């Protein structure tokens, strides 16, 4: 399928997703405490399958 044959229904604007992770590890390195988040900006995305 060429871009010129796509309709507005078949295309989706580009977008970015912000993921993050913050961690703390003590000097002895025996453990680590971390918190993470996915899609922190709450961006809607679409999953498509093509044949």
SULMOPE-V311646 format. One record per pair of residues at least 24 apart in sequence whose ideal C-beta (glycine too) atoms are under 7 Angstrom apart, sorted by the first residue. I is the first residue (numbers start at 1). GAP is how many residues later the second one is. D is the distance in whole Angstrom. If there is no record, write none. Layout:
BEGIN
I_GAP_D ; I_GAP_D
END
This chain:
BEGIN
12_34_5 ; 15_28_5 ; 15_30_6 ; 17_26_6 ; 17_28_7
END
